[in-house]
Amino acid sequence: MWANPATSFPTRRRPAIEARTIAETTESTAALAGAPPFDLLPKETIADLAAASQIAEYATGDVVLDAFKNTPRVVCVVLAGVVELSVDADRAHDPADTPGPDMRIGVGEVFGLDAGLTGKAIGPLAVAAGPARVLRVPADRVETALTVAGVLRPVTLPLVLVDEFSRSAHQLTVDELVEATPLMVPATSSVRDVAAAMTTRGGAGFAALALPDGGLGIVTDRTLRERVLARGLSLDTPAAEATVTDLPRVTCGASAAEALILLLDRDAEYVLVMSRDQRLFGVIDPRDFIDSAVTAGMRLHEQIRRARTVDDLQVRAQRMPALLADLLDGGLASSRVLTVYSALVDAVIRRMLTLVFERHRPLTLDAFTWLSLGSNGRREATLSSDVDSAAAFHGKISQKEIDAYRAVFYEVTGCLAAAGLTTDQYGATAAHKLFSRTSAAWKASARAWLADPLRDNAAMMASLMVDARPIHGDPGLPDVNRAFTRLRRHPATMRLLLEESLAQRARLRSLRDVLAGRADRFDVKHYALQPITNLARWAALSVGSSALPTADRLRAAAGSSMLPERQAAALIEVFEVLQGIRLRHQLWQVEAGQRPTDDLDLARLSVIDRSIITRAVREIATVQKRMANLSRFTEIDDWNRRESDGRVR
C-alpha cells in the first residue's frame, strides 16, 4: 500500500518520523545512484529525484504498475523483493493465460522507463512476486534530469520516435530524376522502326511499346544488340521480339533510394517509373544517380563493377563504410542502408570471382553457382558480418576438379578479407569441402538432414544452407532451400529444429558476463538479433516459405497459433530498430579507427537506446517462451493453425 503522506512528509515537530524519512531518503538516493541510467547523473540531481520520489510497499500479487492501460507517470526502481513483468499486452490481461510472467527482476532494477519517457502505454504489467518495496520516481522529473545532464540525447531519438520508413522532406523522389517523357512506339513497330525512332529522339537509349497481352515492353540498345544483331535477325523483325518485360518498377512519389536499391539488387539496366494509374511516367538509368548525394551508392557500385585489378577492387570496397554513414546521415532508413550494403557486397564478391579466376584458366566461372550464406544470404549483413559462402557445381565433375576449384575459392576468400570482408572463422566458406559440392550432392544432403537431423551436424548445416542465396551462376532456388520447404512432412525434424532455434535465448547479459566484469556490455547479435533470425527461419520453414530476409520470414509465418500476428509484428519492429542501433554503433567504431563489432557499451548509449534494448530483449524472450510452451503441450498439427479460423495452413 501507499505510504501515508502525513508520515512521509513530516514536520519539524515530529523528530522520530523525520529520522525515518531521512533514512528513506538515504535509501532512495543510494538506489538511484546504483541503477542505470540514474547512475550517470550528478549527485545533486540524484538527491533531488530521491526527494521527489515515493516508496510504496506491495503484498504478493499486487499490481505495481500497469503501463498497458495508461501511460505511467512514474519510473520504478525495485528496493526490496522481486517483481514479475509481462510485456505482452494481450496475455497480461487474459485470465485464461497461465504460462506466467515474461521476466522476474530484483533489487536495483528499473522498469517503466521506456513508457514513461516516450509517453506511450507500451507496458509492462508489473506484479509483486512477494512482499516488495518499490521506489516511484516522477517520469517528468526523470526526463528533465536526464535531458539537462545530457544523458538523454536528442540525436538518438529518431531511432524510436521516427518511423524507420518515413522519408525526409528533403529526400529526392524518382519524379525528380525523370528528365524526359518516355519514347512510346506502336505495338506493330519493327526493329527498324524502333531504331529509327530512338535515333530521331536524339539517341534515346530505350523505347516502350504496349504488348498485345496488355503488358509493357522496353526495347533498349542492349536488347537490340543481344536479341537482334547477335542472332543475325532481320531489321524487319517485330520489335516485340526484342523487348524486355521484367524491369523493376516504382510508382511516382517513391524515393530515389528505393529505385537505387532495385537497380543494385536486380543488376538492372533501367527502372520504370509508373504513374498512379500504372501508365509509364518515365525511365531511370544508372546515369541519373551520378549527381545524387542520397544515392551515392550507384557511383561506388559502378566503380566496383569496373575494377580492373584485385588491388583496385580492394581499395574501392574499403570505401563502403563511409558510404553507409553518408546514406544514414542523408535520411535513408537503416534497413534501406543495409540493403544497399548487401548489394555492394554482392558486387564485390562477383567482381572478385571474375578477377581471381582470370588468373586460373582453364578453370571457368560457368562450372558453379556461388551461394552467399548467413546474414549476407538474408541481405542483412552489417560491417561486422562474416562472408559465409558455399558452391554448388553443375553437372558431372570429379572430386579432383572440385579440389582445384576449392584452392581458387581459398584465394578468393583471402582477397575478400583484404578488402574488409572477412570470412567465417569456423570454415563456412566455399573453400571448405563441406561447403563445396555438386548440386546433386547438396540435394542428397538436404534429404538426409531432413530424415535424420541428429547426424553429421545436420541442424547446423541446414540452418546455414536454408539462408543460401545465389549471387553468381544459376539464380534459381537452391536445392537445400527447396527441400526444406517440405519440412512439415517430417514432424520429428520439425520439432528438433524448433528446439535448436529456441536454444539461444534472448537476454541482457549472462552470469558469465557478470562474473567477467562485463555487466555493462551487450552483444546485440548474440543476445537479441540472432534469437530473432533463428526463430524466423524456423517459422518460415514451418509454413513452407522460401523467404530469406528475417522480416519477410516473420510476415510469411504471421497469423499461426505458434506465431500470432501481433508478436510477429513486434519482432519485425524490434529487429529493424536493433539493426539500426547496431549499424550506428559500428559506424562510430570505424570512424574511431576500431574494428566493427556487435559488442555494445551500454554506458555509452543514450537512455532511449538502452531502454529500447531492454524492452526488445523482453519482447523476444516473450515470444521464445510462448513457442517453447506450445511445443511442449500441443501437437505439431496445431502449430500452424490460423488465428482467424483455426484451420491448418
N, C-alpha and C positions, 0 to 999 in steps of 0.2 A: 504494500500500500504506500501511498504518498506520505512523505514526512509532513508533520503538522507545521504550517507556515509560522505559527506562533512560536514554535520551538526552534524552527530552522533559522529564524532571523531575530534573535533575542535582543533585548535592550541591555544597557549597562547595569540595570538594577538586578539582573539575574546572572551572576558570575558563573554559577555551576553550569548553566546551559551555554553560556558564552565559551567556556572551556571546551565543551563537547563540540560546539560549532567550529572552534579553531582546529580541533582535531580532524573534523570532517573536511575542512578547507585544505588542511595539510595533506590529507589522503587524496583529495581531488587533484591537487596540484601535482603530487607525485605520480598519480595515474596518468595524467595528461602528458607529463614530461617524458614518460616512458612509452607512450603509444604513438606510432606513426599515424598521421603526418604531424601531430601536435608536437612531436619531439624536435621538429625543425624550427619551432617558433622561439622568439626571445623569452627569457624567464618572466619578464614583466607582463607580456601578453598572455602567457600560460596562467599566471596568477590572476589576471583579470577574467579569463574564461572560467577558471575554477570558482571564482567568487560569484559569477553569474549562473553557475550550474546548480542542479539539484540532485540529491541522492535519493533513489527510490528503492524500496525493498519489495521483493516478489516471492510468492509462495509457488510451490510446484504446480505447473500447468497454467500459471498466469500469463496473459499476453503482455509482453514487454513493449512491443512495437508492431503495428500492422501498417507497413508502408505500401500496401496494395490498396487499401480502402481510401486513404487520404495521404496527401503529401506531408511527410513528417516535418515538424518544426524543431526537432531536436536531433542531435547526433549522439549516439550512445557508446559508452565505454564500460566493459564489464569490470566491476571492482571485486566481486566475490561470486563463487558459484559457476554454473555452466548454463549457457543459453543455446537453445536449438533454433536453427534458421531454416526456413523453407523459402526457396527462390522461385518456385513455380506457382503463379497466381491461382491457376485452376485447381491444382492439387491441394494448395494450402488451405482452401476453404471448402473442400469436398469431404463431408463427414464419412463417406464410403471409402475414401482413400486412406489406407493404413500403413504404407511402407515405411513411414517415419520421416524424420527431418532430413534435409539435404546436407546439413553441416552442424557440428557442435563446436562452439567457441568458448574460450575460458578467459581467465583474468588478463586484463591488459589489451584485449582485442576490441576493435571498433566495428560498429555496424550502423547502417542508416546514413552513411556519409554520402554515397552517390545520389540517393534520393533527395537528401537534404540540400545538397549543393546544386543539383540540376532542377530542383523544384518539380519533380515528376513522381507520381505514385508508382514506382517500379519495384517495390519490395525492399527488403524481405519481410516475412512474417517471423517475428522473434518470440519464442515462448520459453519461460523458465523451466529448465530440466530438473530443478530442485530449488531450495531456498537460494535466492540470488540478490545481489546488490548491484545496481547499475547507476552510473553517472550519466545524467541527461544534460547535454550542452546545447544551448540555443543555436539552431542552424544558422540564423542570420549573423550571430556574433562569430561563429566559426568561419563563415565565408569572408567576412570583413577582416578578421585576423589573418587568415591565410593570404588574402589579396594584398593587404598592407605590407606583410612580411615578404612578399614576392614569391611565396610558395605556390600560390595558385596563379599560374602564368597564363595570360590570355592567349599566348601564341599556340597553346596546345588545345584550345577549346574546339577548333574545327574538327578534331578527331571525334568529338562526341556530339556537339551541338549543331553541326552542319551535316546534312545528308552527303554521304560519300559520293553519290552520283549526281549531285546538283552541279550546275555549270556556273562558272563565274560570269558576271555581267560583261566582262571584257574578253571572254573566250571566243575564239574565232569559230564561225559556223561554216558549213560546207557551201552555203549560198554565196558567201563572200569569196570563195575560191573559184567559182564558176565564172569564167571570163567571157564566154560567148554562148549563144543559143546553139543547141546541137544540130548537126547536119543530118536531116532526115531525107531518105531517098525512097522512091516507090518500091513496094514489095516485089514487083516484077522486074526490077533492075538486073542487068547483067553485071559481071565483074568489071567489064569495060566501062559501063555507065558509072559505076560507083567510083572507080579510079579517076575518071574524068571529073566527077563532081568534087572529089577530095582535092584534086589539083586546082580546080577553079576556086575553091574556098580558101586558097592561099596555103596549100599544103597541110590541110587538116589531117590529123592522124587517125581519124575514125569517121565512120558514117553509121547511122542507125536506120533500121528498116523494120516495119511491122511484119511479123511472120504470119503465114496462113492460119496457124493454130492460136493466134491471138497473142503470142509471146513477142518478145523484143529481141532482135538480133543485132549484134555490133560487128561491123567489118573494120579491121584495123590494118595498118601496114604489115604487121606481123602475120595476121591470118592470110593476107594476100600472098605473102612470101611462102608460108608453110603449106597452105592448102591449095594454092593455085600454081604458082611458079614452080615450086619444088616438085610438084606432081605432073608438071607438063600439061595442065589443063588449058582449054581454050579460054580466051578472054570473054567469049560469049556464054560461058558457064553462068547459070543463075547465081546471083550474089548470095542467096540464102545458103548455098553450099559452102560459103567461106565465112560464115558468121560464127561468133561465139555467143553462147546464151547463158553462161553460168558466172558472169562477172558479179562481184559483190555489189550490194545496193545499200544506200542510205536514203532517208527522207529529208526533205528541206527542213532546215532548222537544227539538224543534228550537228554535233560538234565536229570540227575538223579533226580532232584527235580520234574520234570514232572511225572516220574514214581512213586515217593513217593506220590504225590498228588493223583494219581489214586489208589494206594494201600489204602490210608487212606479213600478216598472218597467212594470207592466201597467196602471197607472192604474185599478186595480180598486176596486170598492165594498166587497168583503169578501175575506177569505182563509179557506178552510175548514181546520179542524184535524181531522185524521183519526187514529183510534186505530191501533195496530199491525196490527189485523186489518181496517183500512180501513173502519171504521164512523165515522160523523160524531160527533166528540167535542165540537165547538163551532165557533163562528164569531167571527172578529175583524174589527172595522172600524176606520177611522182614529181614532175617538174613544178607542179602547183604548190608543193610544200617547201620548196627550197628556201624561200624567204620567210617562212613562218616560224616564229620563236617557239610557239606552243608545240609545233610538230617537228622539232629539230631532229627527231629520231630518223626521219627519212634520209636526211643528209648522211648521217653516220651509217645507216643501213646500206646505202649505195656505195659508200667508201669500203665497207666490209666486203660486199659482193665483188668489188673490183680490185681488191688487194692482190698484188702480183707475186708476193713472196710471203713465206711464213712469218718472217720478222715484221714485215709491213702489217700483216693481219694482227699480230700480237700487239703492236703499238695501237692500232685502231680499237681493238677490243678493250684495251685498258682505259679508253675514254668513256665507257658505258656508265660507270658510277656518276661521273659529273653530269652526264646527260639526264640520268634519273633524277638527280637533285634539281636540275633546271625544270624538268617537266612537273615535278611535285610543287616547286615554288611557283610555277606558272598557273597553278589551279587545277591540274589534272588529278583526279581521284587516285589514291594509292593502288586500287585494284587495276585501274587502267594503265598506270605506270608499270606495274609488274607484267601486264600483258605485252606492252611494248618491249620490256626487257626480255621476255621469253622469246619474242620474235627475233630480237637481235642475237640472242644466244644461239637460236636455231641457225641464223645466217652465218655466224662464226663457225659453228660445227660443220655446216655444209661446205663452206669455203676451205676450212682446214682439211677436210677429207680430200677435196679436189687437189689442193696444193701438195699434200703429202703423198698421195697416190701417184702424182706425176713423177715422183722420184723412183717409183717401184713398178714400172711397166715390165712385163705384160699383165700384172695384176690389174683388175678393172673394177670400177665402181658399180658396174652393172651386175656384179655377181651377188650382191647382198642388199638387204634393207637395213638401214641404221635406225635403231629404236632409242628414243630418249625415255628414261625411266624416272621414277620418283617425282620430285616437285617439278623438274623440267618437263616430264611427260604430262603432268597435270597443268602445265603453264602457270605454276605458282612459285617459281624459283625466286629467291632473293640473292643478295650479294654473298651470303654465307653458304648457299646451297652447293652441294656436290653435283658434278655432271655424271650421273649414273647412266649407263648405256648397255645395249645388247645388240647383237647382229643376227639376222635370220638369212641364211644362204638359200638361193633359188636353185631348184633342180638338183641333179646329182653332182656331188662334189666330194672328193676324197678327204680323209682326215688330214693327210699331209698338206693338201691345198688350204684347208681351213687353218692349219697351224701357220702357214705362210701369211695368210691374211691377219691372223691374230698378232703377229710380230709387227705388222704395219699399224694395226689398231693401237698397239702399245706406244708406238711413236706418235700417233695422233693424240692420245691422251696426255702424253708428255708435253707436246706443243700447246695443247689447250691449257694445261696447268701454267705454263709460262705466260699465257695470255690472261691469267687471272681466273680461269675456270677449272678449279681443282676437281680431282676425281675421288671416288669413294675409297676410304682407307681400307675397307673390308673386301675390296675387289669386285664390286658390282659394275664392271666395265666390259665392253666388248672384247677387250684383250684377254679376259679370263675365260677359260674353257667352259665354265658353267654358263656363260652368257654369250657364247658364240656357237650356234648350232644351225643345222638346216631347218627349213620351215617344217618339214615332216617330223623332225626330232622335237621341235617345240610343241607341235600338236600332240605327239605321243606323250610328252612330259605332262602337258596340261591334263590329259585324260588320266594319267597315273596320279597326279596330285589330287584330282577330284575323287578318285576311287580310294586313295589312302593318304590322307593329309598328314599322317604321322611319319611318313617315310621320306628320307633324304631332304630334310628341311623344306618340306612341301609348302607349309603355311607361309614361310618367309619368302620362298621363291614366287609363290602365287601372288603375294602382296606386291612384290616388285613388278612382276610381269603384267598384272592387270592394269598398271599405270602406264604401260608402254604406249608410245605414240611415234609412228613413223615420221622421220623428218628427211629421209633420203631413201629413194627406191620405191617399192610398192606402197602406195598411200592407203591401201585398204586396211580394214580392221585386222590386227594381228591374231594369229591362231589362238594364242592363250586367252586373249580377251573374248574371242568368240566362244571358246569352250566354256568359260566361266559364266557366261550369260545363262547357262543351263544349271546353275548351282542348286536351284530348288529341287532338282531331281535327285540330289544327294543330301538328304537331311542330316546325316551324321557329320558330313563335311561342313555343312551349313552351320551346325551348332558349334563345331570346333573352331571354325574361323571366326564366329562371333566372340567366343571366349578369348581368342587371340587378339581380336580388335579392341576388346574392353580391358585387356590386361594392363595397359599403360594408363593409369588413372590420372585425371586432371588434379593438380594440387598446387598450392602456392610454394611449398617447399617440403623437402623430405627430412626425416630425422637425421640422415647423414649430412644434409646441408647445414642443419643447426649445429651439429657436433663439430663440423669442419669450419665453423665461423662464417658461414655463407648465408646467414639468415636474411640479409638484405639483397641477395642475388636471386634472380628469377630466370630460368631457362624457358623462354617463351615458346620455343619449338617443342621441347621435350614434355613440358608440363601443361601445355594448352593447345597448341596448333596440331601437334601430331595425334593426340587423342581424338580430335575432330576428324582429321583426314582418315584415320583408321576406321572410325565409326561410319563415316560417309562412304568409304569404299565398300564395306560390308553391306550397308543398307542398299546401295545401288545394285550390287550383285544379287541381293536377295529378291529384287523385283525385276531382274533380267535387264537392267540398264547397262549400256556400254559407255556411259558418260565418263569423262575424265576429270574435269575441274571439280573441286570439292563442293562448291556451291551448286553446280549442276547436278551432282550426285544427290545432294540433300533434297533438291527440288524434285528429282525423279522419284525418290522414296517417300516424300512427304505425304501424309494422309493415311498411313497404315497404323495399325494398332501398336506396332513397335516404335514408330516414329511419327507422332501426331504433327499436324500442320504447324501448330504454334511452336513446338520445340524445334522443328526443322528451320523455321524462320528465325528463331532465336540463335541457333547455331550459325546460320549464314551470316547474320549481323555480327555476331561475336568474332567469327573467323575473319571477316573483312576488316573490322576495326583493329584486331590484334595484328594482322598483316601490316596495317598502316603504321602502328607503333613500332613494329619490328623493322620496317623499311627505314623510318626516320632515324631510329637508333643506329642502324648500320651505316647510313649515310653520314651521320655525325662521326662515327668511328673512322670512316675513310678520310673524312676531312681532317681529323686529328692525327692521321698517319698510322692508325691502328688497323689490325686485321679485323674485318667484319665478323661478328659472332652473334649468337642468339642469347647471350648472357646479359640480361638487363640489370643495371644497378638501380634498384628501387629508390634509393635515396636521391638519385639524380632526376627521377621522373616527377612530373607535376602531380598534385593531389588528384586531379581529374584522371590522369592516366593510371595512377596507382589504384584508384577506385574502380576504373574500368576493368583492370586486370583481375582484381578481387572478384568483382561481380561475374566476369567472364568465366573464371575458374569454377565458380559456384554453378553457373548455368550448365557448363559442360559436365560437371560431376553429377548434376541432377539427371541429365539425360542418360549418362552411363549407368547410374544406379537403377533407373527405371527399366532400362533394357536388360540389365542383369537380372532383376527381379522377375520380369516377364519370361525370360528364357528359362528360369528355374521352375516356374509354376504354371506355364501354359504350353500347349502343344505347338509344334512347329507350324502346323497348318493354320494356326490362329495368328501367327506373327504378322502376316501381310493382309489381314482383313482391313478393308477400308473403314475409316471412321464414320463415313456418311451412311453406309447401308449394310455394313457387316459382311460384305462379300470378299472372298479371297481374290486377289488380283494376280 
